[in-house]
Amino acid sequence: MALLFLLACQSETPPADQPAAQALPPLFEALPASQTGITCVNTLPEGRYQNIIVYQYYYNGGGVGIGDLNDDGRPDVVITQNMEPNKLYLNQGAMRFQDATEAAGFTLDAPVSWTTGVALIDINQDGRLDIYLSRSGMLKPENRRNLLYLNEGTDANGVPQLREAAAEWGLDDAGYTVQTVFLDYDRDGDLDAFIMNHATGFFNSPAGLNLTAKDPDRGDKLMENRGDRFVEVTTQAGIQSNAMGYGLGVAVEDLNRDGWPDLYVSNDFYEHDYLYLNNQNGTFREVSHKALRHMSNYSMGNDAADINNDGWPDVMVLDMVAEDNRRLKANMSGMNPEDFYALVDNGFHHQYMFNSLHLNRGNETFSEMGQLAGVSNTDWSWAPLLADFDNDGWKDLYVTNGLRKDARNTDFRNSFAALLDKAGADPNRTDLTTEEWQQALASMPSERIPNYAYRNLGGSGLRFEKVSAAWGLAQPSFSNGAAYGDLDGDG
């Protein structure tokens, strides 16, 4: 049975799926923390300076990494948290995990931190998995620096001993990083790093911005591994690094099957997604306008895999459109045609508020098939996992979703605007009192929603069947990062 791990708060009764899906046998069972030993909670208090209005990515959550850190043959779990300590859980077998955070030296360098993504990689090629943490948040630069924990082997108790060495390796980036992926982009035998950072403000007139200007804190970066240290090669490699890249997802895959790794970067808001094809000479070319006729608007997480078994990897990109009409009308504004074409006319892309399933045509172009495949509406979504969960030879789709507070709820936005007007507050909301903040935050709606699971029906057609409840994955929750792995070793 496939096993999946996600960050979520579970509750209530799952809704029914389509009748046909109910006949499928359940694949997953939710295990309580009292049984697994995985007890961490990503607690996020709300206050005047801690909320989704002040920091738009306040509820984006953390990440999950799975890998064997102590070489005992069992995959372990690393969980990042925003304001709480990150956690390392060693797999003890039988779905029991030991919290080895302190014993492994997996501790932070400062009392204030905001960890986002995690990557488990062997960065120094010593045969042991190391841990790289991405950090962000509205913090001082020294508290945003990314962290690299080198695995120096296990102690007598089988606990990996970790040493923080990001500055030593040139990977202590102090930008607003969501996630970092590692790839051998120059095929020299070692892992290089792509650091995906994000913008921190809104732009009233994005069409007039200089999209070629480099921003060291908000722009993406490519770091070349020189053996014992990483060196930034962003500009010379052709990577865009402007202040508008609201990166929320990045996938590494050989999309044109030339033997060299390519990159797909999902960007939230105005900026279009980046599709980087490897030029095989240490540089990339960004081909999204040529390769994609349209894309998601509020692009979130993404994943790449061959969903139709034609030998070409496809790309799944998430957005935030609800499936049911009530949530659709309550939380989303309509698209403005004038604004849409103003952006297109100024070099942006054709972007629509739906998930995108980019089907690879095998000629460096893609056909967007999300609505045809029935996977376009999964609400406020974060992480897509393309994997063969039922072992039938076809890649299925799992989507985490949910936002702790519905900040885009129309009624709330109207009431908050009225509050600002009454208080005579400035555009940055600094004139609101603590009581007014409490009133506003308490009035913001909150609704747990089920994650989505789709079974790939295979065959000649591009068909997915919603099986969330039938597979035991429809508990209403707020879910963010996700990873899959065979945690109990049953295949």
N, C-alpha and C positions, 0 to 999 in steps of 0.2 A: 504494500500500500504506500502510495506517495505520502510524504509528510510535509506540512507547510507551517511556517512560523510567521506570525504577524503581530504588529503592535496595535492593540485594540482594547477597548473597554466593552465587555459583552453585557447584554441584558435582553430581557423580554423574549417574545415568541417569534420565530422566523415566519415570513409570509410564504404562501404556497407559490410554486412555480407553475409553468404550463402543465397540464395534465399528462402529456406524453413523458415529461421529465421525471414524474413521480415513480415510474417503473424502474428507474436506474437504481442499483444498489448504492448505499451510502459509502463514500470513500474516506471521509474524515470524521474524527470524533474530537470535540473540544475537551481538553484535559485541564482540570483546575490547577491553580498555582500550588495548592497544598500537596498535590501529587507530583508535579514536575520540579518544584523548587525554584521555578522562575517567577519571582515575586515583584520585580521592579515595576514602578508606576511612574509614568512621565507626567508628574504633577506640574501644572502651570497656574499659579495664582493670578488673579486679575486685580488690577489697581490702576491708579492714575497714570502710571508710566509703564505698566505691563498689560498690554491689551492689543487686540488685532487692529484697532484704529491707529494707534501710535506706530506699531510695527506690523505691516501687512502680512508677514510670514510667521506671526506668533504661534499659529496652530498648525504649521506644516509638519511638525513632529520630527522624530528621529529615524534612524536606520537600523537594519539588521544585517549581520554578517554571519555566515556559517562556514566553518572549516575546522580541520583537525589541528589544533594548536599545540598539543602535547604528544603527537605521534603515537597515540594508542589505538589508532584505527577507527575511532569514533568521532564524528563531526561535533564540534563545540559551537556555542552561540555567543556572539557579541552584540550587545544592544546599546545604542547611543541614546542619550536623553538630553533634553535642552537645559534644564536648570538643576536636574538631579545628577548624581554621579553615573557615569557610564558603567556598564556591567559586563563581566566575563563569566560565562557559565560553562563549566567543564562537564561533558557528557559522561555520566556514570553507567550508562546502559539502562535498559528497561524504561526509557523516557524519564529518567531521574537526572537532575543536573545540580552541580555543586557551584555555589557562588565563590569564585576564586579571585575576585577583583582585587582585594587587598593583598592576598598572598602572592599574586602575580606581579604586583607593582603597577597595576593598571589604574593609576590615579592621575588626577589633573594637576596642572602646574599653577593653578590659581583658583581662589574660592568662587570666582565669577566666571562662568563659561556658558557657551551655547553651542553644543555639538549637534551636527546635522548628519552627514553621511559617514559610512564606514567602508573600508576596503581591506580584505584579507589577501595579502600577496607576499611572495618571497622576494623581497626587494634587493637583498644582497646575495642571493643565489647560494645560500648555505644549506638549503634543504628544509628550512623551517619557515612556517607562515609568520609574517609580521602583520602589524595592525596599523593602518593609517586612518586618522580621524579628520574629517572636515569640520570647520567651525565658522559660525557667522554670528548674527545678533547685533543689536545696537549697542555695542560695547567698545571699549578702547582697543586700539590695534593689538596691543600685547595680549589681550584676552581673546582675540579672534585667531591667533596664529594656529595653523593646523599642526597636528601632532603625529609623530611617527614612533611607534613602539617596536623596537627590534627584539625579536625572540632569540634569547641567548641560551636556549635549552631548558630542560626541566630540572627541578630539584628532586630530593629523595622521595617526595610525596607525589611526583608526577605533575607538579604545577609548573607551567611555563614561566620563566623569569624574563620580564620585559624591561627594556631600558629606553627611555624617550630620547630620540636622536634626530628630530626634524631639522633643527638648525644645522647640525653637523652634516646633514645630507642636502641642505639647500631647499628643503621642502616645508619650511615654517612660514608659509604664505599667510599674510595678515589680511587678505581680502574677505569679502562676504561669500564664503564658499558653501555651496549646497552639497556637492558631491565631487569626488575625484576618482577617475578611472585610470587604470594602468594598462599600457599596451606597448608592444615593441614596434613603434611606427616606422622606424628606420631599419628594422630587421638586422640589427647588429648583435642580437643575442641577449639583450637585457631589457628590462621594463622601463619605459618612459612614463610620464604622468601628464594627464590632461586635467587641469583644475577648473571646474565650472563654478564661476562666481555669479552673483546676481546684483542687479541694480537696487537702489534703496529708495528711490523717489519716483514720483510721477512727473510726466512732461506734458504741459498744456498744448504744446505744438510739436509733437515728435517728428512730424514731416520735415521740420527745418533743422534738425540736429545733424551734426557731423558724425556720420556712422563710421568714419575711419579713424577718429581720434581715440587713442588708447587710454584706458582708465586702469591704473594699477590695482585698485581695490575691487572694482565692480566688473571688470572685463575678464573673460576666460584667459587661461594661460596654458601653454604647452611647455613642458619641462623635459629636456633631454638628459638621459642618464649617461654620465661620462665615466662610469665605473665606480667612483666613490663619492660622487656628488652630482646633483642635478643643476642644470643651467637652463635658464629661460630662453626659448627660441621662438616665442609666439609670433613676432612680426615677420621674421624671415621665413617661417613655415607657412605663412598665409592664413593664420588663425585670426578671426575678428575678436577684438578685445575692447569694444566700446562700452559706454556706460548704460546702454539700453538692453543688454542681454540679460533678461530675467530668466536665467537658466534653471530649470527644475528637473530635467532628465537628460541623461547622456547614455548612449549605447555604443559599444565597439563591435564591429562586424565587418567582414570582407564583403561588402555589398555588391561589388561588380565582379567578384570571383577572379581577381587577378593575383591573389596570393598576398595582398598587402591589406592591413587593417584600416578601415574607414571609420568615420564618426558621424553619429546623428545626435544633435543637441536640440532639445525642446525648450522654447522660450515662451514665457508667459507674456501677456499683454501685447503691446504693439509689434515688437520685433518678431520677425519671422524665424522659423526654425532654421538651423544650419545643417546642411548635408555636406560633409567634407569627404571628398574622394582623394585617396592617397596617390600622389604623383610618382611615387617610387624613387624620389630623389631628395627626401627630407622635407618636402613641401606638400601642401594640400590645396585643392581647388574647391571653393564653395559653390555648389551647383543646384541649390534648392529651387531657383527660378526655372531652370532648365529641366530638372528631373521631376518636379512636383507641380501639378496644375493648381492645386489648392492644398490647404493644410488646416490644422486646428488653430483656433484663435488664442485661447488661454491654455496653451500647451503645458501639460504637467509631466508626469513620468513617461518613460518609453521603454520598449524592449524590442529586440530584433531576433527573429527566428524564421525558419521556413515553414509556413503554415499550410501550404498546399502540396508539399513534397515534390516540387518541381526542380529542386536543387538550388534555388535562389532565395536568399534570406529576405524576409519582408519586415516591415517596421510598424509597430503598434504605438500610437501616441494618444494619451488621454486628455480630456478636456473636463468640463464641469456642468454639462447639461443633464437635467433630471429626466428620468423615464416617465414619471407621472405628471399630469398636467398641473396639479396643485402646486408642487414644488417648482415646476418650471415657471409658472406665472408669479409665484411669491418671491423667488430669489434671483431671477434673471431679467435684465432689461432687454428690450429688442435691439437688433442691430440697426445702426443708422447708415443708410446707403450713402449719404454725402460724406460722412467720415470714412466709411469703407473705401470709397473710390479716391478720396484725397490721399489716403495712405498708399493705395496701389499706385497712384500717379506719381508719388514721390519715392518710389523704389521699394516699397514694402510689398507684401505678398497678398494673395487672395486667401483670407483667413476666415473660417467659419466655426461657430461654437458647437462643435461635435467632436467626438473621438475620431481619429483618423487611422484607418488600416491601409497602409501603403503597400500594395501588391507589386512586387518586383517583376518587371517585364523582361529582365535579362539584357537590356540594352542601355543601362544607366538612366532609365526612366521608370516611373511608378504610376500605377492607377489606384486612386483612393476608393476603397470599397467598404468603408465602415458601416454605412447605412444599409447597403446591400447585404452585408454579412450579419446584420442585426446586432452589432456591438458598438453603436455610436452614442448611446445614452446611458451612462452609468453614474450620473450625479457628480458631485464634487470629488473627483478621483485623483489618486496619487500614484500608486505603483501597479503597473501591469506585469504579470508573470506569464510568459509563454513557455509552457512545459507540457509534456505528455503525462498528465496526472493519472489517467486510467490505463496507461501502458497499452494503447491500441495502435501505436505507430503514428499518431497525429498530434500535433501541438495544440493543447487546449489554452484557455485564457482565464486568468484569475485577476481581479481588479479590487484593490482596496480603495475605500472612499470614506467620506464623512468629514465635516468640519465642526469643531466643538461649538462654535457660535456662528450663526448665519448672518455674517456681517453685511451681505448683499441683499438681505431681506428688504423688500420695498417699503413695508410699513415702518420698519426700524429706521431706515435711511431718511424717511420723511420726518419721523419724530425727532431724530438726532439733528437734522437740519433746522427744525423749529427750535430745538434747545439752543443751538449755536446762535441763532438769530435773537432769541430772547435774552441770552446772556451777553450778547455783543462780543462774542469770542472771536479771536483772530483765526486765520485759516489753519494755523497749527494747533488749535484747540488749547493753547496754554492758559487761556483766561477762565476755563471752566474750574469750578471748585471741586474739591474731593467728593462732596455730596452729589454734585451734578454728574461727575464721572460714575459714581456708584449707581445712580439712577439710570444712566444711559446703558451701562454694561448689563444691569439686571434686566433691562427691557429687550435685550438682544435675544432672539429665539435660539433654541438649541434642540436638535432632533437627531437621534441616532438612526442610521439607515443601514440596511444589509449590504455587505460586499457582493460582488457579482462573480459567478463562475460560469463559464461557457464551455461546453463540450464540443470539440471539433468533430463534426460528423463525417469528415473526409469525403472521398469520392471525387467525382469530376466537378461538382458544384462547390462554391464557397459558402458553407453552411455551418452555423454555430447554434447550439441549443442551450438556452439558459437552464442551468442545473444547480443553482446556488443552494436551494433547500434540499434537493435530492442528494447532494454530495455532503450535506452537513455543514455548509459554509455561509448560512444566511442569518447568523445572529446579528441583530442591530448593534452598531458600534460606531466609534470614531477610529478609523484605521489609517495608518500612514505607511511606514516602511514595511517591506515584506521580503522574504527570501524563502527558497525551497531547498530541501535536502532530505536524504534518507537518514533521519536521526536515530531510528531504531534498528537500522541495518537489516531490514527484511526484504530489500530489493525494490 
